[in-house]
Amino acid sequence: MCDRDHIKSLERGLRILEIFAESSRSLTLTEVATSSNLSKTSAHRFLKTLCSLGYLNREEDRRYLLGTAVISLGFSFLNSSNLRTMVKPYLDELSSELNKTVNLAVLDNLSILFLYRKEVRRFLKFDLQAGSKLPAYCTASGKMLLAGLTDGELKKRINEMELYQATPATITSKEALWREIIETRKRGYSICDRELSMDLYSLAVPLINSQKKTVAAFNVSLEAHDKDNLDMEMVIEKLIKKGEVISHALGYQGPYPQIFSQDLAGGKDERFLSTHSTRGQR
């Protein structure tokens, strides 16, 4: 049944913005028309309208890219996020106690989206800040957020992933990633050991709300050699204690850390039957 209140043209316009958001480069009219299943004439009208509103920019070579209006909307959301506002003082305190970088992130399909970052040391060549994205499969926060999905949804997302080898330690087998997520559920916190950068060892815990859903995760970024030089039990204890305090503030009253997959199986079936080929054996 057709919904008379559904505005199809608005849906198409927003879909075009999503196509640009998913791309790491500028796009041509032909590429936009193909990706959006529109004729070139229709796609051109959408592009021209979005450019006039500032949501897209047209380059001299007739390629298009996201404009400042989209960026302003994104930062307005991040700055007004109630979760970010509530969690920030706790993470600032943890960062000061450990003298380490901490990050707050949510799951965005196959990636994590940073809501807040208190940086002490930069591990990657490029800058990370609120609004930045990283792959979920090779980050501590990403593994933590994936652990909160149902078994069915977790398998679906893993099947959709391209597991590129960022470092020699990156997990590139989908079966191995599945087992890692199941182990994360059991453990209650996630570990990323040099999988994104050979200098980085990261730990993350969940933020759980009153419906027992993992709504976000935060991590502490350590130098790889810290795991041998620091009191890791102390670091994990501080991380878990902070996560418990924040989760209680979100209305959660159960044992912590305990990952609820919102699924009857709850990760008890540790098999992963991939419908795609895998790369690597780790």
Contacts in CASP RR format, 6 or more apart in sequence:
PFRMAT RR
TARGET T0000
AUTHOR 0000-0000-0000
METHOD contacts of the structure
MODEL  1
MCDRDHIKSLERGLRILEIFAESSRSLTLTEVATSSNLSKTSAHRFLKTL
CSLGYLNREEDRRYLLGTAVISLGFSFLNSSNLRTMVKPYLDELSSELNK
TVNLAVLDNLSILFLYRKEVRRFLKFDLQAGSKLPAYCTASGKMLLAGLT
DGELKKRINEMELYQATPATITSKEALWREIIETRKRGYSICDRELSMDL
YSLAVPLINSQKKTVAAFNVSLEAHDKDNLDMEMVIEKLIKKGEVISHAL
GYQGPYPQIFSQDLAGGKDERFLSTHSTRGQR
12 36 0 8 1.000
12 38 0 8 1.000
12 42 0 8 1.000
12 46 0 8 1.000
13 46 0 8 1.000
13 50 0 8 1.000
15 36 0 8 1.000
16 32 0 8 1.000
16 36 0 8 1.000
16 43 0 8 1.000
16 46 0 8 1.000
16 47 0 8 1.000
16 50 0 8 1.000
17 50 0 8 1.000
17 55 0 8 1.000
17 56 0 8 1.000
17 66 0 8 1.000
17 70 0 8 1.000
19 27 0 8 1.000
19 32 0 8 1.000
19 35 0 8 1.000
19 36 0 8 1.000
20 27 0 8 1.000
20 56 0 8 1.000
20 64 0 8 1.000
20 65 0 8 1.000
20 66 0 8 1.000
21 66 0 8 1.000
21 70 0 8 1.000
25 65 0 8 1.000
26 59 0 8 1.000
26 63 0 8 1.000
26 64 0 8 1.000
26 65 0 8 1.000
27 35 0 8 1.000
27 63 0 8 1.000
27 64 0 8 1.000
27 65 0 8 1.000
28 62 0 8 1.000
28 63 0 8 1.000
28 64 0 8 1.000
29 40 0 8 1.000
29 43 0 8 1.000
29 44 0 8 1.000
29 47 0 8 1.000
29 62 0 8 1.000
29 64 0 8 1.000
30 40 0 8 1.000
32 38 0 8 1.000
32 43 0 8 1.000
32 46 0 8 1.000
32 47 0 8 1.000
32 64 0 8 1.000
33 39 0 8 1.000
33 40 0 8 1.000
33 42 0 8 1.000
33 43 0 8 1.000
36 43 0 8 1.000
36 46 0 8 1.000
38 46 0 8 1.000
47 56 0 8 1.000
47 58 0 8 1.000
47 64 0 8 1.000
50 56 0 8 1.000
51 57 0 8 1.000
51 58 0 8 1.000
51 64 0 8 1.000
53 69 0 8 1.000
54 67 0 8 1.000
54 68 0 8 1.000
54 69 0 8 1.000
54 70 0 8 1.000
55 66 0 8 1.000
55 67 0 8 1.000
55 69 0 8 1.000
55 70 0 8 1.000
56 64 0 8 1.000
56 65 0 8 1.000
56 66 0 8 1.000
56 67 0 8 1.000
56 70 0 8 1.000
57 64 0 8 1.000
57 65 0 8 1.000
57 66 0 8 1.000
57 67 0 8 1.000
58 64 0 8 1.000
59 65 0 8 1.000
74 131 0 8 1.000
75 130 0 8 1.000
75 131 0 8 1.000
78 84 0 8 1.000
78 115 0 8 1.000
78 116 0 8 1.000
78 130 0 8 1.000
78 131 0 8 1.000
79 130 0 8 1.000
81 115 0 8 1.000
83 104 0 8 1.000
83 106 0 8 1.000
83 115 0 8 1.000
83 207 0 8 1.000
83 215 0 8 1.000
83 216 0 8 1.000
84 104 0 8 1.000
84 115 0 8 1.000
84 116 0 8 1.000
84 130 0 8 1.000
86 246 0 8 1.000
86 249 0 8 1.000
86 250 0 8 1.000
87 104 0 8 1.000
87 115 0 8 1.000
87 116 0 8 1.000
87 207 0 8 1.000
87 216 0 8 1.000
87 218 0 8 1.000
87 246 0 8 1.000
88 104 0 8 1.000
88 116 0 8 1.000
90 242 0 8 1.000
90 243 0 8 1.000
90 245 0 8 1.000
90 246 0 8 1.000
91 102 0 8 1.000
91 104 0 8 1.000
91 116 0 8 1.000
91 118 0 8 1.000
91 218 0 8 1.000
91 242 0 8 1.000
92 118 0 8 1.000
93 242 0 8 1.000
94 102 0 8 1.000
94 220 0 8 1.000
94 238 0 8 1.000
94 239 0 8 1.000
94 242 0 8 1.000
95 101 0 8 1.000
95 102 0 8 1.000
95 118 0 8 1.000
95 120 0 8 1.000
95 220 0 8 1.000
97 238 0 8 1.000
98 220 0 8 1.000
98 235 0 8 1.000
98 238 0 8 1.000
99 120 0 8 1.000
100 120 0 8 1.000
100 121 0 8 1.000
100 220 0 8 1.000
100 221 0 8 1.000
100 222 0 8 1.000
101 117 0 8 1.000
101 118 0 8 1.000
101 119 0 8 1.000
101 120 0 8 1.000
101 121 0 8 1.000
101 122 0 8 1.000
101 123 0 8 1.000
101 220 0 8 1.000
101 221 0 8 1.000
102 117 0 8 1.000
102 118 0 8 1.000
102 218 0 8 1.000
102 219 0 8 1.000
102 220 0 8 1.000
102 221 0 8 1.000
103 114 0 8 1.000
103 116 0 8 1.000
103 117 0 8 1.000
103 118 0 8 1.000
103 128 0 8 1.000
103 141 0 8 1.000
103 218 0 8 1.000
103 219 0 8 1.000
103 221 0 8 1.000
104 114 0 8 1.000
104 115 0 8 1.000
104 116 0 8 1.000
104 117 0 8 1.000
104 216 0 8 1.000
104 217 0 8 1.000
104 218 0 8 1.000
105 112 0 8 1.000
105 113 0 8 1.000
105 114 0 8 1.000
105 115 0 8 1.000
105 139 0 8 1.000
105 141 0 8 1.000
105 142 0 8 1.000
105 145 0 8 1.000
105 216 0 8 1.000
105 217 0 8 1.000
105 218 0 8 1.000
105 219 0 8 1.000
106 112 0 8 1.000
106 113 0 8 1.000
106 115 0 8 1.000
106 145 0 8 1.000
106 215 0 8 1.000
106 216 0 8 1.000
106 217 0 8 1.000
107 113 0 8 1.000
107 136 0 8 1.000
107 142 0 8 1.000
107 145 0 8 1.000
107 146 0 8 1.000
108 133 0 8 1.000
109 157 0 8 1.000
110 135 0 8 1.000
110 136 0 8 1.000
110 137 0 8 1.000
110 157 0 8 1.000
110 160 0 8 1.000
110 161 0 8 1.000
111 133 0 8 1.000
111 134 0 8 1.000
111 135 0 8 1.000
111 136 0 8 1.000
112 133 0 8 1.000
112 134 0 8 1.000
112 135 0 8 1.000
112 136 0 8 1.000
112 139 0 8 1.000
112 141 0 8 1.000
112 142 0 8 1.000
112 145 0 8 1.000
112 217 0 8 1.000
113 131 0 8 1.000
113 132 0 8 1.000
113 133 0 8 1.000
114 128 0 8 1.000
114 129 0 8 1.000
114 130 0 8 1.000
114 131 0 8 1.000
114 132 0 8 1.000
114 133 0 8 1.000
114 134 0 8 1.000
115 130 0 8 1.000
115 131 0 8 1.000
115 216 0 8 1.000
116 130 0 8 1.000
117 128 0 8 1.000
117 129 0 8 1.000
117 130 0 8 1.000
117 132 0 8 1.000
119 128 0 8 1.000
120 221 0 8 1.000
121 221 0 8 1.000
121 223 0 8 1.000
122 128 0 8 1.000
123 196 0 8 1.000
123 197 0 8 1.000
123 199 0 8 1.000
123 200 0 8 1.000
123 221 0 8 1.000
124 196 0 8 1.000
124 197 0 8 1.000
128 134 0 8 1.000
134 196 0 8 1.000
135 161 0 8 1.000
135 164 0 8 1.000
135 166 0 8 1.000
136 142 0 8 1.000
136 143 0 8 1.000
136 145 0 8 1.000
136 146 0 8 1.000
136 157 0 8 1.000
136 161 0 8 1.000
137 143 0 8 1.000
137 146 0 8 1.000
137 158 0 8 1.000
137 161 0 8 1.000
137 163 0 8 1.000
137 171 0 8 1.000
137 177 0 8 1.000
138 166 0 8 1.000
138 170 0 8 1.000
138 171 0 8 1.000
138 192 0 8 1.000
138 195 0 8 1.000
138 196 0 8 1.000
139 192 0 8 1.000
139 195 0 8 1.000
139 196 0 8 1.000
139 202 0 8 1.000
139 204 0 8 1.000
139 219 0 8 1.000
140 190 0 8 1.000
140 191 0 8 1.000
140 192 0 8 1.000
140 202 0 8 1.000
140 203 0 8 1.000
140 204 0 8 1.000
140 217 0 8 1.000
140 219 0 8 1.000
141 190 0 8 1.000
141 202 0 8 1.000
141 204 0 8 1.000
141 217 0 8 1.000
141 218 0 8 1.000
141 219 0 8 1.000
142 190 0 8 1.000
142 204 0 8 1.000
142 217 0 8 1.000
143 180 0 8 1.000
143 181 0 8 1.000
143 184 0 8 1.000
143 190 0 8 1.000
143 191 0 8 1.000
143 192 0 8 1.000
143 204 0 8 1.000
144 184 0 8 1.000
144 189 0 8 1.000
144 190 0 8 1.000
144 204 0 8 1.000
144 205 0 8 1.000
144 206 0 8 1.000
144 214 0 8 1.000
144 217 0 8 1.000
144 219 0 8 1.000
145 206 0 8 1.000
145 214 0 8 1.000
145 216 0 8 1.000
145 217 0 8 1.000
146 154 0 8 1.000
146 157 0 8 1.000
146 158 0 8 1.000
146 181 0 8 1.000
146 184 0 8 1.000
147 154 0 8 1.000
147 181 0 8 1.000
147 182 0 8 1.000
147 184 0 8 1.000
147 185 0 8 1.000
147 188 0 8 1.000
147 190 0 8 1.000
147 206 0 8 1.000
147 214 0 8 1.000
147 259 0 8 1.000
147 261 0 8 1.000
148 154 0 8 1.000
148 185 0 8 1.000
148 206 0 8 1.000
148 213 0 8 1.000
148 214 0 8 1.000
148 259 0 8 1.000
148 260 0 8 1.000
148 261 0 8 1.000
148 262 0 8 1.000
149 157 0 8 1.000
149 261 0 8 1.000
149 262 0 8 1.000
149 263 0 8 1.000
150 261 0 8 1.000
150 262 0 8 1.000
150 263 0 8 1.000
150 266 0 8 1.000
151 261 0 8 1.000
151 263 0 8 1.000
151 265 0 8 1.000
151 266 0 8 1.000
151 267 0 8 1.000
151 269 0 8 1.000
152 263 0 8 1.000
154 178 0 8 1.000
154 181 0 8 1.000
154 261 0 8 1.000
155 178 0 8 1.000
155 272 0 8 1.000
155 273 0 8 1.000
158 174 0 8 1.000
158 177 0 8 1.000
158 178 0 8 1.000
158 181 0 8 1.000
158 272 0 8 1.000
158 274 0 8 1.000
159 174 0 8 1.000
159 274 0 8 1.000
159 275 0 8 1.000
159 276 0 8 1.000
161 174 0 8 1.000
161 177 0 8 1.000
163 170 0 8 1.000
163 171 0 8 1.000
163 172 0 8 1.000
163 173 0 8 1.000
163 174 0 8 1.000
163 177 0 8 1.000
163 278 0 8 1.000
163 279 0 8 1.000
164 170 0 8 1.000
164 172 0 8 1.000
165 172 0 8 1.000
165 279 0 8 1.000
165 280 0 8 1.000
166 195 0 8 1.000
166 196 0 8 1.000
166 197 0 8 1.000
167 194 0 8 1.000
167 195 0 8 1.000
167 196 0 8 1.000
167 197 0 8 1.000
167 198 0 8 1.000
168 198 0 8 1.000
169 193 0 8 1.000
169 194 0 8 1.000
169 195 0 8 1.000
169 198 0 8 1.000
169 282 0 8 1.000
170 195 0 8 1.000
170 196 0 8 1.000
170 282 0 8 1.000
171 177 0 8 1.000
171 180 0 8 1.000
171 195 0 8 1.000
171 282 0 8 1.000
172 278 0 8 1.000
172 279 0 8 1.000
172 280 0 8 1.000
172 281 0 8 1.000
172 282 0 8 1.000
173 278 0 8 1.000
173 279 0 8 1.000
173 280 0 8 1.000
173 281 0 8 1.000
173 282 0 8 1.000
174 272 0 8 1.000
174 274 0 8 1.000
174 276 0 8 1.000
174 278 0 8 1.000
175 272 0 8 1.000
175 274 0 8 1.000
175 278 0 8 1.000
176 281 0 8 1.000
176 282 0 8 1.000
178 270 0 8 1.000
178 272 0 8 1.000
179 270 0 8 1.000
179 272 0 8 1.000
182 267 0 8 1.000
182 270 0 8 1.000
184 190 0 8 1.000
184 191 0 8 1.000
184 259 0 8 1.000
185 259 0 8 1.000
185 261 0 8 1.000
185 266 0 8 1.000
185 267 0 8 1.000
188 205 0 8 1.000
188 206 0 8 1.000
188 257 0 8 1.000
188 258 0 8 1.000
188 259 0 8 1.000
189 203 0 8 1.000
189 204 0 8 1.000
189 205 0 8 1.000
189 236 0 8 1.000
189 239 0 8 1.000
189 240 0 8 1.000
189 257 0 8 1.000
190 203 0 8 1.000
190 204 0 8 1.000
190 205 0 8 1.000
190 217 0 8 1.000
190 219 0 8 1.000
191 201 0 8 1.000
191 202 0 8 1.000
191 203 0 8 1.000
192 200 0 8 1.000
192 201 0 8 1.000
192 202 0 8 1.000
192 203 0 8 1.000
192 204 0 8 1.000
192 219 0 8 1.000
193 201 0 8 1.000
193 224 0 8 1.000
193 227 0 8 1.000
194 200 0 8 1.000
194 201 0 8 1.000
194 224 0 8 1.000
196 202 0 8 1.000
198 224 0 8 1.000
199 223 0 8 1.000
199 224 0 8 1.000
200 221 0 8 1.000
200 222 0 8 1.000
200 223 0 8 1.000
200 224 0 8 1.000
201 222 0 8 1.000
201 223 0 8 1.000
201 224 0 8 1.000
201 226 0 8 1.000
201 227 0 8 1.000
202 219 0 8 1.000
202 220 0 8 1.000
202 221 0 8 1.000
202 222 0 8 1.000
203 219 0 8 1.000
203 220 0 8 1.000
203 222 0 8 1.000
203 235 0 8 1.000
203 236 0 8 1.000
203 239 0 8 1.000
204 217 0 8 1.000
204 218 0 8 1.000
204 219 0 8 1.000
204 220 0 8 1.000
204 239 0 8 1.000
205 217 0 8 1.000
205 218 0 8 1.000
205 219 0 8 1.000
205 239 0 8 1.000
205 240 0 8 1.000
205 242 0 8 1.000
205 243 0 8 1.000
205 257 0 8 1.000
206 214 0 8 1.000
206 216 0 8 1.000
206 217 0 8 1.000
206 243 0 8 1.000
206 247 0 8 1.000
206 257 0 8 1.000
206 259 0 8 1.000
207 214 0 8 1.000
207 215 0 8 1.000
207 216 0 8 1.000
207 217 0 8 1.000
207 218 0 8 1.000
207 243 0 8 1.000
207 246 0 8 1.000
207 247 0 8 1.000
207 250 0 8 1.000
208 214 0 8 1.000
208 215 0 8 1.000
208 247 0 8 1.000
208 250 0 8 1.000
208 252 0 8 1.000
208 256 0 8 1.000
208 258 0 8 1.000
208 260 0 8 1.000
209 215 0 8 1.000
209 247 0 8 1.000
209 250 0 8 1.000
209 251 0 8 1.000
209 252 0 8 1.000
210 250 0 8 1.000
210 251 0 8 1.000
210 252 0 8 1.000
210 253 0 8 1.000
212 252 0 8 1.000
212 254 0 8 1.000
212 260 0 8 1.000
212 262 0 8 1.000
213 260 0 8 1.000
213 262 0 8 1.000
214 259 0 8 1.000
214 260 0 8 1.000
215 250 0 8 1.000
218 242 0 8 1.000
218 243 0 8 1.000
218 246 0 8 1.000
220 235 0 8 1.000
220 239 0 8 1.000
222 230 0 8 1.000
222 235 0 8 1.000
226 232 0 8 1.000
240 256 0 8 1.000
240 257 0 8 1.000
243 256 0 8 1.000
243 257 0 8 1.000
244 256 0 8 1.000
244 257 0 8 1.000
247 256 0 8 1.000
261 267 0 8 1.000
END
